[in-house]
Amino acid sequence: MGTLYRAQILLEPGQHKRLGELAKRDGRSISEIMREIVQVYLAEQDQEAQLARELKALEKLEEFRSVIEQQRGSLDDAILEEAREKRDQQLSFLWKDLR
């Protein structure tokens, strides 16, 4: 473990009691448990932020698709499927070269 920084937090009585019980049961300190809780929370926040960025990117792609569809009309499903199959073949070929 690297450098630690002191942080003071205020807990409700029930929270402190429960953390003390967990610490005693696991042979750990309340500080260790709190660091673990903070780490899990921060990881969840990172994941939520990543999902939000991905959702925003998907929304932007949908906007682009809509603009292109308005300008050029919609594509025939058969053409799309053919393009996807060709792309998959090319990716498969590239993956074989990388192995």
C-alpha distances in whole Angstrom, upper triangle without the diagonal:
4,7,8,12,14,16,20,21,24,25,28,29,29,26,24,26,25,21,22,24,21,19,21,22,19,18,15,15,16,13,11,14,15,11,12,16,15,13,16,19,17,18,21,22,21,23,26,26,27,29,31,31,33,35,36,37,39,41,41,42,45,46,47,48,51,52,53,54,56,57,58,58,57,56,58,55,57,56,52,52,54,51,48,50,50,47,45,47,46,43,43,45,42,40,42,42,38,38
4,6,10,13,15,19,21,24,25,29,30,30,27,26,28,27,23,24,26,24,21,24,25,22,21,18,17,18,15,13,16,16,13,14,17,16,14,18,19,18,18,22,22,21,24,26,26,26,30,31,31,32,35,36,36,39,40,41,42,45,46,46,48,50,51,52,54,56,57,57,58,56,56,58,56,57,56,53,53,54,51,49,50,51,47,46,48,46,43,44,46,42,40,43,42,39,39
4,7,10,13,16,19,22,24,28,29,30,26,25,27,27,23,24,27,24,22,24,26,23,22,19,17,18,14,14,17,16,13,15,18,16,15,19,20,18,20,23,23,22,25,27,27,28,31,32,31,34,36,36,37,40,41,41,43,46,46,47,49,51,52,53,55,57,57,59,59,58,58,60,58,59,58,55,55,56,54,51,53,53,49,48,51,49,45,47,48,45,43,46,45,42,42
4,7,9,13,15,19,20,24,25,26,23,21,24,24,20,21,24,22,19,22,24,21,20,16,14,14,11,11,14,13,10,13,15,13,13,17,18,17,19,22,21,21,24,26,26,27,30,31,31,33,35,36,37,39,41,41,43,45,46,47,49,51,52,53,55,57,58,59,59,58,58,60,58,60,59,55,55,57,54,51,53,54,50,49,52,50,47,48,50,47,45,47,47,43,44
4,6,10,13,16,18,22,24,25,22,20,23,24,20,21,24,22,20,23,25,23,22,18,16,15,11,13,15,13,11,15,16,13,14,18,18,16,19,22,21,21,25,26,25,27,30,30,31,33,35,35,37,39,40,41,43,45,46,47,49,50,51,53,55,56,57,59,59,58,58,60,58,60,59,56,56,58,55,52,54,55,51,51,53,52,48,50,52,49,47,49,49,46,46
4,7,10,13,16,19,21,23,20,18,21,21,18,19,22,21,19,21,24,22,21,18,14,13,10,12,15,12,11,15,16,14,16,19,18,18,21,23,22,23,26,27,27,29,32,32,33,35,37,37,39,41,42,43,45,47,47,49,51,52,53,55,57,58,59,61,61,59,60,62,60,62,61,58,58,60,58,55,57,58,54,53,56,55,51,53,55,52,50,52,52,49,49
4,6,10,13,16,18,20,17,15,19,20,16,18,21,20,18,21,24,22,22,18,15,13,10,13,14,11,11,14,14,12,15,17,16,16,19,21,20,22,25,25,25,27,30,30,31,33,35,35,37,39,40,41,43,45,45,47,49,50,51,53,55,56,57,59,59,58,58,60,58,61,60,56,57,59,56,54,56,57,53,52,55,54,51,52,54,51,49,53,53,49,50
4,7,10,13,15,17,15,13,17,18,15,16,20,19,18,21,23,22,22,18,15,12,10,14,14,11,12,16,15,13,17,19,18,18,21,22,22,24,26,26,27,29,31,31,33,35,36,36,39,41,41,42,45,46,47,49,51,51,53,55,56,57,59,60,61,59,60,62,60,63,62,58,59,61,59,56,58,59,56,55,58,57,53,55,57,54,52,55,56,52,53
4,6,10,12,14,12,11,14,15,13,15,18,18,17,20,22,22,21,18,15,12,11,14,13,10,12,15,13,12,16,17,16,17,20,21,20,22,25,25,25,28,30,29,31,34,34,35,37,39,39,41,43,44,45,47,49,50,51,53,54,55,57,59,59,57,58,60,58,61,60,57,57,60,57,54,57,58,54,54,57,56,52,54,56,54,52,55,55,52,52
4,7,9,12,10,9,13,14,13,14,17,18,17,20,22,22,22,20,16,13,13,16,15,12,15,17,15,15,18,19,18,19,22,22,22,25,27,26,27,30,31,31,33,36,36,36,39,41,41,42,45,46,46,49,50,51,52,55,56,57,59,60,60,59,60,62,60,62,62,58,59,61,59,56,59,60,57,56,59,58,55,56,59,56,54,57,58,55,55
4,6,8,6,6,9,11,10,12,14,15,15,17,19,20,21,18,15,12,13,15,14,11,15,16,14,14,18,18,17,19,22,22,22,25,26,26,27,30,31,31,33,35,35,36,39,40,41,42,45,45,46,49,50,51,52,55,56,57,59,60,60,58,59,61,59,61,61,57,58,60,58,55,58,59,56,55,58,58,54,56,58,56,54,57,58,54,55
4,6,5,6,9,10,11,12,14,16,16,18,20,21,22,20,18,14,16,18,16,14,18,19,16,17,21,20,19,22,24,23,23,27,28,27,29,32,32,32,35,37,37,38,41,42,42,44,46,46,47,50,51,52,54,56,56,57,60,61,61,59,60,62,59,62,62,58,59,62,60,57,59,61,58,56,60,60,56,57,60,58,56,59,60,57,57
4,5,5,6,9,10,11,12,14,15,16,18,20,21,19,17,14,16,19,16,15,19,20,18,19,23,22,21,24,27,26,26,30,31,30,32,35,35,35,38,40,40,41,44,45,45,47,49,50,51,53,55,55,57,59,60,61,63,65,64,62,63,64,62,65,65,61,61,64,62,59,61,63,60,59,62,62,58,59,62,60,58,61,62,59,59
4,5,5,6,9,10,11,12,14,15,16,18,20,18,17,14,16,18,15,15,19,19,16,19,22,21,20,23,25,24,25,29,29,29,31,34,34,34,37,38,38,40,43,43,43,46,48,48,49,52,53,53,56,58,58,59,62,63,62,60,61,62,60,62,63,59,59,62,60,57,59,61,58,57,60,60,56,57,60,58,56,59,60,57,57
4,5,5,6,8,10,11,12,14,15,16,18,16,14,11,13,15,12,11,15,15,13,15,18,17,17,20,22,21,22,25,26,26,28,30,30,31,34,35,35,37,40,40,41,43,45,45,47,49,50,51,53,55,56,57,59,60,60,58,58,60,57,60,60,56,56,59,57,54,56,58,55,54,57,57,53,54,57,55,53,56,57,53,53
4,5,5,6,9,10,10,12,14,15,16,14,12,9,11,13,11,11,14,15,14,15,19,19,18,21,23,23,24,27,28,28,30,32,33,33,36,38,38,39,42,43,43,46,48,48,49,52,53,54,56,58,58,60,62,63,63,61,61,63,60,63,63,59,59,62,60,57,59,60,57,56,59,59,55,56,59,57,54,57,58,55,54
4,6,5,6,9,10,11,12,14,15,14,13,10,14,15,13,13,17,17,16,18,21,21,21,24,26,25,27,29,30,30,32,35,35,36,39,40,40,42,44,45,46,48,50,50,52,54,55,56,58,60,61,62,64,65,65,62,63,64,62,64,64,61,60,63,62,58,60,62,59,57,60,60,57,57,60,58,56,58,60,56,56
4,5,5,6,9,10,11,12,14,13,12,10,13,14,11,12,16,15,13,16,19,18,18,22,23,22,24,27,27,28,30,32,32,33,36,37,37,39,42,42,43,46,47,48,49,52,52,53,56,57,58,59,62,63,62,59,60,61,58,61,61,57,57,60,58,55,57,59,56,54,57,57,53,54,57,55,52,55,57,53,53
4,5,5,6,9,10,10,12,10,9,6,9,10,8,8,12,12,11,14,16,16,16,19,21,21,22,25,26,26,28,30,31,32,35,36,36,38,40,41,42,44,46,47,48,50,51,52,55,56,57,59,61,62,61,59,59,60,58,60,60,57,56,59,57,54,56,57,54,52,55,55,52,52,55,53,50,53,54,51,50
4,5,5,6,8,10,10,9,8,6,10,11,9,11,14,14,14,17,19,19,20,22,24,24,26,28,29,30,32,34,35,36,38,39,40,42,44,45,46,48,50,50,52,54,55,56,58,60,61,62,64,65,65,63,63,64,61,64,64,60,60,62,61,57,59,61,57,56,59,58,55,55,58,56,53,56,57,53,53
4,5,5,6,9,10,10,10,9,13,13,11,13,16,16,15,18,20,20,21,24,25,25,27,29,30,31,33,35,35,37,39,40,41,43,45,45,46,49,50,51,53,55,56,57,59,60,61,63,65,66,65,63,63,64,61,63,64,60,59,62,60,57,58,60,57,55,58,58,55,55,58,56,53,55,57,54,53
4,5,5,6,8,8,9,8,11,11,8,11,14,12,12,16,17,17,18,21,22,22,24,26,27,28,30,32,32,34,36,37,38,40,42,42,44,46,47,48,50,52,53,54,56,58,58,60,62,63,62,60,60,61,58,60,60,57,56,58,57,53,55,57,54,52,55,55,51,51,54,52,49,52,53,50,49
4,6,5,6,5,5,6,9,8,7,10,12,12,13,15,17,17,19,21,22,23,25,27,28,29,31,32,33,35,37,38,39,41,43,44,45,47,48,49,51,53,54,55,57,59,60,61,63,64,64,61,61,62,60,62,62,58,57,60,58,55,56,58,55,53,56,55,52,52,55,53,50,52,53,50,49
4,6,5,6,8,9,12,12,11,14,16,16,16,19,21,21,22,25,26,27,29,30,31,32,35,36,37,39,41,42,43,45,46,47,49,51,52,53,55,57,57,59,61,62,63,65,67,68,67,65,65,66,63,65,65,61,60,63,61,58,59,61,58,56,58,58,55,55,58,56,52,55,56,53,51
4,6,8,10,11,14,13,12,15,17,16,17,20,21,20,22,25,25,26,28,30,30,32,34,35,36,38,40,41,42,44,46,46,48,50,51,52,54,56,56,58,60,61,62,64,66,66,66,63,63,64,61,63,63,59,58,61,60,56,57,59,56,54,56,57,53,53,56,54,51,53,54,51,50
4,5,9,10,13,11,10,13,15,13,15,18,18,18,20,23,23,24,26,28,28,30,32,33,34,36,38,38,40,42,43,44,46,48,49,50,52,54,54,56,58,59,60,62,64,64,64,61,61,62,59,60,61,57,56,58,57,53,55,56,53,51,54,54,50,50,53,51,48,50,51,48,46
4,7,10,12,10,10,14,15,14,16,19,19,20,22,24,25,26,28,30,30,32,34,35,36,38,40,41,42,44,45,46,48,50,51,52,54,56,57,58,60,62,62,65,66,67,66,64,64,65,62,63,64,60,59,61,60,56,57,59,56,53,56,56,52,52,55,53,49,52,53,49,48
4,7,8,6,7,11,11,11,13,16,16,17,19,21,22,23,25,27,28,29,31,32,34,35,37,38,40,41,43,44,46,47,49,50,52,53,54,56,58,59,60,62,64,64,64,62,61,63,60,62,62,58,57,59,58,54,56,57,54,52,54,54,50,51,53,51,48,50,51,48,47
4,5,5,7,9,10,11,13,14,16,17,19,20,22,23,25,26,28,29,30,32,33,35,37,38,39,41,42,44,45,47,48,50,51,53,54,56,57,59,60,62,63,64,64,62,62,63,61,63,62,59,58,60,59,55,57,58,55,53,56,55,51,52,55,52,49,52,53,49,48
4,5,5,6,9,10,10,12,14,15,16,18,20,21,22,24,26,27,28,30,31,33,34,36,37,39,41,42,43,45,46,48,49,51,52,53,55,57,58,60,61,62,62,60,60,62,59,61,61,57,57,59,57,54,56,57,54,52,55,55,51,52,54,52,49,52,53,49,49
4,5,5,6,9,10,10,12,14,15,16,18,20,21,22,24,25,27,28,30,31,33,34,36,37,39,40,42,43,45,46,48,49,51,52,54,55,56,58,60,61,61,59,59,61,58,60,60,56,56,58,56,53,55,56,52,51,54,53,49,50,53,50,48,50,51,47,47
4,5,5,6,9,10,11,12,14,15,17,19,20,21,23,24,26,27,29,30,32,33,35,36,38,39,41,42,44,45,47,48,49,51,53,54,55,57,59,60,59,57,57,59,56,58,58,54,54,56,54,51,52,53,50,48,51,50,47,47,50,47,45,47,48,44,44
4,5,5,6,9,10,11,12,14,15,17,18,20,21,23,24,26,27,29,30,32,33,35,36,37,39,41,42,43,45,47,48,49,51,53,54,55,57,58,58,55,55,57,54,56,56,52,52,54,52,49,51,52,49,47,50,50,46,47,49,47,44,47,48,44,44
4,5,5,6,8,10,10,12,14,15,16,18,20,21,22,24,26,27,28,30,31,33,34,36,37,39,40,42,43,45,46,48,49,51,52,54,55,56,56,54,54,56,54,56,56,52,52,54,52,49,51,52,49,47,50,50,46,47,50,47,45,47,48,45,45
4,5,5,6,9,10,10,12,14,15,16,18,20,21,22,24,25,27,28,30,31,33,34,36,37,39,40,42,43,45,46,48,49,51,52,54,55,55,53,53,55,52,54,54,50,50,52,50,47,49,50,46,45,48,47,43,44,47,44,42,45,45,42,42
4,5,5,6,9,10,11,12,14,15,17,18,20,21,23,24,26,27,29,30,32,33,35,36,37,39,41,42,43,45,47,48,49,51,53,53,53,51,51,52,50,52,52,48,47,50,48,44,46,48,44,43,45,45,41,42,45,42,40,42,43,40,39
4,5,5,6,9,10,11,12,14,15,17,18,20,21,22,24,26,27,29,30,31,33,35,36,37,39,41,42,43,45,47,48,49,51,52,52,50,50,51,49,51,51,47,47,49,47,44,46,47,44,43,46,45,42,43,45,43,41,44,45,41,41
4,5,5,6,9,10,10,12,14,15,16,18,20,21,22,24,25,27,28,30,31,33,34,36,37,39,40,42,43,45,46,48,49,50,50,48,49,51,48,50,50,46,46,49,46,43,45,47,43,42,45,44,41,42,45,42,40,43,44,40,41
4,5,5,6,9,10,11,12,14,15,16,18,20,21,23,24,26,27,29,30,32,33,35,36,37,39,41,42,43,45,47,48,49,49,47,47,49,46,48,48,44,44,46,44,41,43,44,40,39,42,41,38,39,41,39,36,39,40,37,37
4,6,5,6,9,10,11,12,14,15,16,18,20,21,22,24,26,27,28,30,31,33,35,36,37,39,41,42,43,45,47,47,47,45,45,46,44,46,46,42,42,44,42,39,41,42,39,37,41,40,36,38,40,38,36,39,40,36,36
4,5,5,6,9,10,10,12,14,15,16,18,20,21,22,24,26,27,29,30,31,33,35,36,37,39,41,42,43,45,46,46,44,44,46,44,46,46,42,42,44,42,39,41,43,39,38,42,41,37,39,42,39,37,40,41,38,38
4,5,5,6,9,10,10,12,14,15,16,18,20,21,23,24,26,27,29,30,31,33,34,36,37,39,40,42,43,45,45,43,43,45,43,45,44,41,41,43,41,38,40,41,38,37,40,39,36,37,40,37,35,39,39,36,36
4,5,5,6,9,10,11,12,14,15,16,18,20,21,23,24,26,27,29,30,32,33,35,36,37,39,41,42,43,43,41,41,42,40,42,42,38,38,40,38,35,37,38,35,34,37,36,32,34,36,34,32,35,36,33,33
4,5,5,6,9,10,10,12,14,15,16,18,20,21,22,24,26,27,28,30,31,33,35,36,37,39,41,41,41,39,39,41,38,41,40,37,37,39,37,34,36,38,34,33,37,36,33,34,37,35,33,36,37,34,35
4,5,5,6,9,10,10,12,14,15,16,18,20,21,22,24,25,27,29,30,31,33,35,36,37,39,40,40,38,39,41,39,41,40,37,37,40,37,35,37,38,35,34,38,37,33,35,38,36,34,37,38,35,36
4,5,5,6,9,10,11,12,14,15,17,18,20,21,23,24,26,27,28,30,32,33,34,36,38,39,39,37,37,39,37,39,38,35,35,37,35,32,35,36,32,31,35,34,30,32,35,32,31,34,35,32,33
4,5,5,6,9,10,10,12,14,15,16,18,20,21,22,24,26,27,28,30,31,33,35,36,37,37,35,35,36,34,36,36,32,32,35,32,30,32,33,30,29,32,32,28,30,33,31,29,32,33,30,31
4,5,5,6,9,10,10,12,14,15,16,18,20,21,22,24,25,27,29,30,31,33,35,36,35,33,34,36,34,36,36,32,33,35,33,30,33,34,31,30,34,33,30,32,35,33,31,35,36,33,34
4,5,5,6,9,10,10,12,14,15,16,18,20,21,23,24,26,27,29,30,32,33,34,34,33,33,36,34,36,35,32,33,35,32,30,33,34,30,30,34,33,30,32,34,32,31,34,35,32,34
4,5,5,6,9,10,11,12,14,15,16,18,20,21,22,24,26,27,28,30,32,32,33,31,31,33,31,33,33,29,29,32,29,27,29,30,27,26,30,29,26,28,31,28,27,31,31,29,30
4,5,5,6,9,10,10,12,14,15,16,18,20,21,22,24,26,26,28,30,31,31,29,29,31,29,31,31,27,28,30,28,25,28,29,26,26,29,29,26,28,31,29,28,31,32,30,31
4,5,5,6,9,10,10,12,14,15,16,18,20,21,23,24,25,27,29,30,30,28,29,31,30,32,32,28,29,32,29,27,30,31,28,28,31,31,28,30,33,31,30,34,35,32,34
4,5,5,6,9,10,10,12,14,15,17,18,20,21,23,24,26,27,28,28,27,28,30,29,31,30,26,28,30,27,25,28,29,26,26,29,28,26,28,31,29,28,32,32,30,32
4,5,5,6,9,10,10,12,14,15,16,18,20,21,22,24,26,26,26,25,25,27,25,28,27,23,24,27,24,22,25,26,22,23,26,25,23,25,28,26,25,29,30,28,29
4,5,5,6,9,10,10,12,14,15,16,18,20,21,23,24,25,25,23,24,26,25,27,27,23,24,27,25,22,26,27,24,24,28,27,25,28,30,29,28,32,33,31,32
4,5,5,6,9,10,11,12,14,15,17,18,20,21,23,24,24,23,24,27,26,28,27,24,26,28,25,24,27,28,25,26,29,28,26,29,32,30,29,33,34,32,34
4,5,5,6,9,10,11,12,14,15,16,18,20,21,22,22,21,22,24,23,26,25,21,23,25,22,21,24,25,21,22,26,25,23,26,28,26,26,30,30,29,31
4,5,5,6,9,10,10,12,14,15,16,18,20,21,20,18,19,22,20,23,22,19,20,23,20,18,22,23,20,21,25,24,22,25,27,26,26,30,30,29,31
4,5,5,6,9,10,10,12,14,15,17,18,20,19,18,19,22,21,24,23,20,22,25,22,21,25,26,23,24,28,27,26,28,31,29,30,33,34,33,35
4,5,5,6,9,10,11,12,14,15,17,18,19,18,19,22,22,25,23,20,22,25,22,21,25,25,22,24,27,26,25,28,30,28,29,33,33,32,34
4,5,5,6,8,10,10,12,14,15,16,16,15,16,19,18,21,19,16,19,21,18,17,21,21,19,20,24,23,22,25,27,26,26,30,30,29,32
4,5,5,6,9,10,10,12,14,15,15,13,15,17,17,20,19,16,18,21,19,18,22,23,20,22,25,25,24,27,29,28,29,32,33,32,34
4,5,5,6,9,10,11,12,14,14,14,16,19,19,22,21,18,21,23,21,21,24,25,23,25,28,27,26,30,32,30,31,35,35,35,37
4,5,5,6,8,10,11,12,13,13,14,18,18,21,19,16,20,21,19,19,22,23,20,23,26,25,24,28,29,28,29,33,33,32,35
4,5,5,6,9,10,10,10,9,11,14,14,17,16,13,16,18,16,16,20,20,19,21,24,23,23,26,28,27,28,32,32,32,34
4,5,5,6,9,10,9,9,12,15,16,19,18,16,19,21,19,19,23,24,22,24,27,27,27,30,32,31,32,35,36,36,38
4,5,5,6,9,9,10,13,17,18,21,19,17,21,22,20,21,25,25,23,26,29,28,28,31,33,32,33,36,37,36,39
4,5,5,6,7,8,10,14,16,18,16,14,18,19,17,18,22,22,20,23,26,25,25,28,30,29,31,34,34,34,37
4,5,5,4,5,8,11,13,16,14,13,17,18,17,18,21,22,21,24,26,26,26,29,31,31,32,35,36,36,38
4,6,6,8,11,14,17,19,18,17,21,22,21,22,25,25,25,27,30,29,30,33,34,34,36,39,39,39,42
4,6,9,12,15,18,20,18,17,21,22,20,22,25,25,24,27,29,29,29,33,34,33,35,38,38,39,41
4,7,9,12,15,17,14,15,18,19,17,19,22,22,22,25,27,26,27,30,31,31,33,36,36,37,40
4,7,10,12,15,13,13,17,18,17,19,22,22,22,25,27,27,28,30,32,32,34,36,37,38,40
4,7,9,12,11,10,14,15,14,16,19,20,20,22,24,25,25,28,29,30,31,34,35,36,38
4,6,8,7,7,10,11,11,13,15,16,17,19,21,21,22,25,26,27,29,31,32,33,35
4,5,5,7,9,10,11,13,15,16,17,19,20,22,23,25,26,27,29,31,32,33,35
4,5,5,6,9,10,10,12,14,15,16,18,20,21,22,24,26,27,29,30,31,33
4,5,5,6,9,10,11,12,14,15,17,18,20,21,23,24,26,27,29,30,32
4,5,5,6,9,10,11,12,14,15,17,18,20,21,23,24,26,27,29,31
4,5,5,6,9,10,10,12,14,15,16,18,20,21,22,24,26,27,29
4,5,5,6,9,10,10,12,14,15,16,18,20,21,23,25,26,27
4,5,5,6,9,10,11,12,14,15,17,18,20,21,23,25,26
4,5,5,6,9,10,11,12,14,15,16,18,20,21,23,25
4,5,5,6,9,10,10,12,14,15,16,18,20,21,23
4,5,5,6,9,10,10,12,14,15,17,19,20,21
4,5,5,6,9,10,11,12,14,16,17,19,20
4,5,5,6,9,10,11,12,14,16,17,19
4,5,5,6,9,10,10,12,14,15,17
4,5,5,6,9,10,11,13,14,16
4,5,5,6,9,10,11,13,15
4,5,5,6,9,10,11,13
4,5,5,6,9,10,11
4,5,5,7,9,10
4,5,5,6,9
4,5,5,6
4,5,5
4,6
4
